[in-house]
């Protein structure tokens, strides 16, 4: 190859390298900071600074003021962890989560399967089930309290019970276990449509070839074995995300408890208890901040525990990782050099 040819080849290579490299639009830095600065300022003012200030107040005594007055170290945390009222609020949360999480999971997954199997009007049913999500929790609680479960014989639910020959409930919100029916039903009505859309997106992402191959192997296309062996393993990631979102939402439950049952110790979740400590008659911002940090730590531990139980991590393809490995889809590895096919 002659020298001019080699020079021309080198120039072409340099040109191709320059073309394949990253391109930079002139003036985009100003546009980036113009759009990003308001978000950054809002994040610092309304999220980062309150977190830092709350962590500072948790180490001090601050009653009736948001300014620290006396350093108490970890006393706020120790007092909070041995507080029987806080432990009772955690018990209330556990009972509420045991009701709302499985019911919402089953309801949203069932609705998603039904809507996904419809040949027509899927958009209509998606909109109908998602519409309650746009409703305010406070408005829904008022409707539930004054119209549906008001305890009067003329109430909607008591009227329906009377039509089937069941006596009306004297008071839905002051006697156990009837208040759980009210609390779970309003939360279920408000959030089941959102999680249905998540499951519906997961269902529509499953390749149809998997169902066709399973049908060739002898599985009934609309049977329970097809759902258990194909659909449910393919929804493992979506199910884990929905479960985590529901646990966080259960931890953050406030509106329905505060507006329906008030400050009842038997139906008071952690957030209502913290609200009464920090913004109630005591106005103990130090103990309230410590309780908020403790509740955040519990939420983080619960999320990490769920991540371990569902088997997520860097070695996600390991079938022996996580107690719930049965949710993994059974896939076949490529044939080995000896011609034998391995299955995991």
Wavefront OBJ file of the C-alpha trace (Angstrom):
o trace
v 0.000 0.000 0.000
v 1.406 3.346 -1.010
v 1.940 6.249 1.349
v -0.929 8.392 -0.064
v -3.301 5.430 0.278
v -2.269 4.857 3.913
v -2.667 8.562 4.655
v -6.102 8.596 3.067
v -7.118 5.487 5.058
v -5.911 7.064 8.305
v -7.820 10.266 7.554
v -10.994 8.276 6.864
v -10.570 6.418 10.175
v -10.095 9.682 12.057
v -13.194 11.107 10.386
v -15.248 8.026 11.312
v -14.023 8.256 14.903
v -15.010 11.901 15.092
v -18.432 11.163 13.654
v -19.075 8.263 16.036
v -18.026 10.261 19.080
v -20.424 12.173 21.294
v -21.937 15.301 19.879
v -22.557 18.411 21.896
v -25.234 20.934 21.141
v -24.114 24.477 21.667
v -25.999 26.300 24.381
v -27.556 23.195 25.963
v -25.841 23.814 29.323
v -27.842 26.997 29.858
v -31.092 25.229 28.979
v -30.247 22.351 31.336
v -29.653 24.622 34.327
v -32.679 26.730 33.407
v -34.978 23.700 33.683
v -33.120 21.890 36.476
v -32.585 24.766 38.912
v -36.248 25.146 40.011
v -36.437 21.422 40.728
v -33.151 21.503 42.638
v -34.233 24.513 44.694
v -37.570 22.895 45.528
v -35.852 19.626 46.461
v -33.448 21.402 48.801
v -36.089 23.604 50.448
v -38.907 21.094 50.838
v -37.045 17.765 51.179
v -33.345 17.888 52.020
v -33.386 20.778 54.501
v -36.430 19.432 56.431
v -34.736 16.035 56.678
v -31.528 17.549 58.013
v -33.419 19.807 60.402
v -35.583 16.915 61.582
v -32.473 14.856 62.263
v -31.053 17.756 64.279
v -34.254 18.242 66.288
v -34.358 14.526 67.131
v -31.233 15.033 69.280
v -32.635 18.009 71.169
v -35.597 18.895 73.318
v -37.926 21.123 71.320
v -41.360 21.693 72.830
v -43.532 24.398 71.338
v -40.723 25.562 69.056
v -38.896 24.286 65.997
v -35.600 25.530 67.427
v -33.466 23.159 69.527
v -33.309 24.146 73.182
v -31.582 21.368 75.131
v -29.345 18.578 73.871
v -30.658 15.170 74.993
v -28.732 12.841 72.682
v -30.553 9.589 71.943
v -33.092 9.962 74.747
v -35.851 10.847 72.285
v -35.211 7.613 70.396
v -35.068 5.397 73.467
v -38.220 6.939 74.916
v -39.998 6.538 71.627
v -39.082 2.873 71.178
v -40.430 1.930 74.615
v -43.586 4.027 74.259
v -46.597 1.723 74.485
v -48.700 4.087 72.376
v -46.196 3.877 69.518
v -46.066 0.088 69.782
v -49.868 0.073 69.653
v -49.749 2.198 66.495
v -47.341 -0.315 64.916
v -49.794 -3.075 65.817
v -52.540 -1.094 64.087
v -50.357 -0.744 61.012
v -49.637 -4.489 60.948
v -53.348 -5.313 61.136
v -54.128 -2.784 58.414
v -51.321 -4.083 56.174
v -52.445 -7.698 56.653
v -55.880 -6.666 55.406
v -55.139 -4.170 52.649
v -52.022 -5.600 50.980
v -53.290 -9.116 50.082
v -56.766 -7.859 49.159
v -55.350 -5.139 46.896
v -52.866 -7.533 45.292
v -55.524 -10.131 44.532
v -58.124 -7.587 43.383
v -55.789 -5.607 41.124
v -54.275 -8.750 39.598
v -57.696 -10.279 39.012
v -59.003 -7.104 37.374
v -55.877 -6.873 35.226
v -56.322 -10.450 34.006
v -59.994 -9.826 33.223
v -59.363 -6.547 31.385
v -56.418 -8.032 29.490
v -58.638 -10.834 28.225
v -61.301 -8.520 26.852
v -61.366 -8.361 23.055
v -62.813 -4.816 23.058
v -63.343 -1.777 25.304
v -60.080 -2.238 27.216
v -59.463 1.509 27.208
v -62.918 2.144 28.671
v -62.460 -0.302 31.546
v -58.940 0.965 32.262
v -60.334 4.476 32.593
v -63.254 3.367 34.757
v -61.088 1.481 37.247
v -58.377 4.154 37.291
v -60.802 7.059 37.790
v -61.056 6.726 41.632
v -57.308 7.295 41.851
v -57.897 10.946 40.934
v -60.269 11.383 43.877
v -58.991 13.013 47.044
v -58.614 10.783 50.101
v -60.370 13.380 52.233
v -63.361 13.561 49.888
v -63.593 9.778 49.730
v -63.449 9.541 53.529
v -66.268 12.085 53.869
v -68.411 10.113 51.414
v -67.683 6.863 53.226
v -68.428 8.412 56.610
v -71.585 10.394 55.826
v -73.195 8.363 53.052
v -72.112 4.728 53.080
v -71.104 3.743 56.622
v -72.847 6.351 58.758
v -74.417 3.753 61.066
v -77.978 4.915 60.360
v -80.604 2.573 59.023
v -80.981 4.891 56.036
v -77.305 4.521 55.170
v -76.429 2.898 51.856
v -74.646 -0.138 53.310
v -77.247 -0.679 56.060
v -80.017 -0.447 53.468
v -78.308 -3.128 51.373
v -77.890 -5.310 54.464
v -81.586 -4.898 55.240
v -82.485 -6.011 51.723
v -80.794 -9.367 52.318
v -82.254 -9.774 55.806
v -79.235 -8.681 57.882
v -79.636 -6.246 60.758
v -77.987 -2.856 60.357
v -74.745 -2.133 62.167
v -75.261 0.279 65.070
v -71.998 2.134 64.443
v -69.495 1.245 61.781
v -66.702 3.503 63.075
v -66.863 2.952 66.827
v -66.949 -0.812 67.245
v -64.471 -3.511 66.260
v -64.043 -5.117 63.786
v -66.442 -3.042 61.688
v -64.137 -0.051 61.426
v -61.639 -2.217 59.525
v -64.276 -2.807 56.862
v -64.641 0.949 56.426
v -60.901 1.681 56.426
v -59.948 -1.142 54.063
v -62.825 -0.520 51.656
v -62.054 3.165 51.118
v -58.342 2.496 50.560
v -59.155 -0.430 48.253
v -61.528 1.678 46.154
v -58.982 4.464 45.809
v -55.882 2.475 44.859
v -56.917 -0.779 43.185
v -57.167 0.885 39.750
v -53.593 2.181 39.882
v -52.105 -1.218 40.718
v -54.375 -2.830 38.118
v -52.677 -0.706 35.456
v -49.250 -1.849 36.672
v -50.258 -5.498 36.454
v -51.909 -4.878 33.093
v -48.674 -3.415 31.746
v -46.807 -6.479 33.027
v -49.322 -8.825 31.401
v -49.076 -7.084 28.048
v -45.272 -7.322 28.181
v -45.336 -11.146 28.323
v -44.496 -12.584 24.878
v -47.370 -14.460 23.285
v -44.904 -17.102 22.078
v -44.591 -18.360 25.652
v -48.324 -19.069 25.839
v -48.258 -20.710 22.426
v -45.363 -22.949 23.413
v -47.078 -23.868 26.678
v -50.278 -24.684 24.782
v -48.307 -26.974 22.474
v -46.944 -28.723 25.574
v -50.502 -29.466 26.663
v -51.466 -26.613 28.988
v -54.974 -25.214 28.789
v -54.716 -21.631 27.417
v -57.260 -20.319 29.936
v -56.502 -22.688 32.786
v -55.036 -22.137 36.206
v -51.856 -24.110 35.407
v -51.091 -21.738 32.558
v -51.529 -18.813 34.946
v -49.398 -20.420 37.669
v -46.577 -21.664 35.443
v -46.355 -18.858 32.849
v -48.190 -15.697 33.886
v -47.334 -15.528 37.586
v -43.552 -16.116 37.165
v -43.406 -13.500 34.422
v -45.105 -11.006 36.755
v -42.535 -11.518 39.511
v -40.880 -8.117 39.002
v -44.207 -6.317 38.746
v -45.538 -8.127 41.823
v -42.471 -7.159 43.844
v -42.832 -3.509 42.804
v -46.553 -3.495 43.633
v -45.897 -5.128 46.999
v -43.240 -2.562 47.884
v -45.462 0.340 46.838
v -48.339 -1.030 48.887
v -46.203 -1.454 52.005
v -44.946 2.120 51.683
v -48.514 3.358 51.146
v -49.651 1.418 54.219
v -46.880 3.026 56.278
v -48.001 6.429 55.010
v -51.696 5.844 55.782
v -53.038 8.975 57.413
v -56.063 10.561 55.720
v -58.545 7.745 56.102
v -57.620 7.063 59.727
v -57.588 10.726 60.735
v -60.842 11.592 58.971
v -62.771 8.416 59.811
v -61.676 7.334 63.296
v -59.785 10.378 64.579
v -57.375 9.869 67.464
v -58.715 6.499 68.546
v -55.764 4.586 70.136
v -57.065 1.283 68.751
v -57.184 2.555 65.169
v -54.284 4.990 65.148
v -51.400 4.245 62.739
v -47.879 5.593 63.314
v -48.348 8.737 61.212
v -51.465 9.802 63.113
v -49.628 9.194 66.381
v -46.651 11.278 65.224
v -48.981 14.011 64.018
v -50.604 14.232 67.468
v -47.200 14.382 69.160
v -45.638 17.034 66.930
v -48.682 19.127 65.984
v -51.079 18.275 68.793
v -51.329 19.887 72.240
v -47.830 18.687 73.214
v -46.023 20.113 70.172
v -43.009 17.959 70.967
v -41.023 18.376 67.769
v -37.968 16.602 69.147
v -39.804 13.373 69.923
v -41.830 13.694 66.730
v -38.673 14.013 64.631
v -37.148 11.005 66.357
v -40.296 9.009 65.678
v -40.241 10.020 62.022
v -36.661 8.782 61.687
v -37.538 5.525 63.448
v -40.485 5.011 61.114
v -38.267 5.732 58.099
v -35.733 3.166 59.311
v -38.503 0.573 59.684
v -39.670 1.277 56.128
v -36.127 0.897 54.766
v -35.619 -2.383 56.639
v -38.953 -3.683 55.370
v -37.986 -2.776 51.798
v -34.595 -4.468 52.081
v -36.191 -7.549 53.627
v -38.665 -7.771 50.798
v -35.801 -7.409 48.287
v -34.052 -10.365 49.883
v -37.171 -12.509 50.120
v -38.079 -11.887 46.476
v -34.533 -12.777 45.443
v -33.456 -9.528 43.816
v -29.804 -8.596 43.649
v -26.680 -8.747 41.531
v -27.074 -12.510 41.117
v -30.723 -12.348 40.127
v -30.501 -15.356 37.809
v -29.510 -17.689 40.625
v -32.529 -19.971 41.143
v -31.485 -20.768 44.682
v -31.532 -17.149 45.784
v -34.515 -16.077 47.892
v -37.230 -18.096 49.604
v -39.779 -17.195 46.888
v -37.781 -18.701 44.033
v -40.896 -20.601 42.902
v -42.057 -17.351 41.272
v -39.217 -17.580 38.774
v -40.040 -18.708 35.282
v -38.609 -22.070 34.298
v -36.306 -21.402 31.353
v -33.997 -23.678 29.451
v -30.346 -22.956 28.985
v -28.640 -23.505 25.647
v -27.446 -27.004 24.963
v -24.012 -27.763 26.359
v -21.039 -29.021 24.397
v -22.003 -32.615 25.081
v -25.386 -32.030 23.501
v -27.304 -32.360 26.769
v -29.812 -29.682 27.681
v -29.780 -28.380 31.236
v -32.812 -26.993 32.936
v -33.048 -24.646 35.859
l 1 2 3 4 5 6 7 8 9 10 11 12 13 14 15 16 17 18 19 20 21 22 23 24 25 26 27 28 29 30 31 32 33 34 35 36 37 38 39 40 41 42 43 44 45 46 47 48 49 50 51 52 53 54 55 56 57 58 59 60 61 62 63 64 65 66 67 68 69 70 71 72 73 74 75 76 77 78 79 80 81 82 83 84 85 86 87 88 89 90 91 92 93 94 95 96 97 98 99 100 101 102 103 104 105 106 107 108 109 110 111 112 113 114 115 116 117 118 119 120 121 122 123 124 125 126 127 128 129 130 131 132 133 134 135 136 137 138 139 140 141 142 143 144 145 146 147 148 149 150 151 152 153 154 155 156 157 158 159 160 161 162 163 164 165 166 167 168 169 170 171 172 173 174 175 176 177 178 179 180 181 182 183 184 185 186 187 188 189 190 191 192 193 194 195 196 197 198 199 200 201 202 203 204 205 206 207 208 209 210 211 212 213 214 215 216 217 218 219 220 221 222 223 224 225 226 227 228 229 230 231 232 233 234 235 236 237 238 239 240 241 242 243 244 245 246 247 248 249 250 251 252 253 254 255 256 257 258 259 260 261 262 263 264 265 266 267 268 269 270 271 272 273 274 275 276 277 278 279 280 281 282 283 284 285 286 287 288 289 290 291 292 293 294 295 296 297 298 299 300 301 302 303 304 305 306 307 308 309 310 311 312 313 314 315 316 317 318 319 320 321 322 323 324 325 326 327 328 329 330 331 332 333 334 335 336 337 338 339 340 341 342 343 344
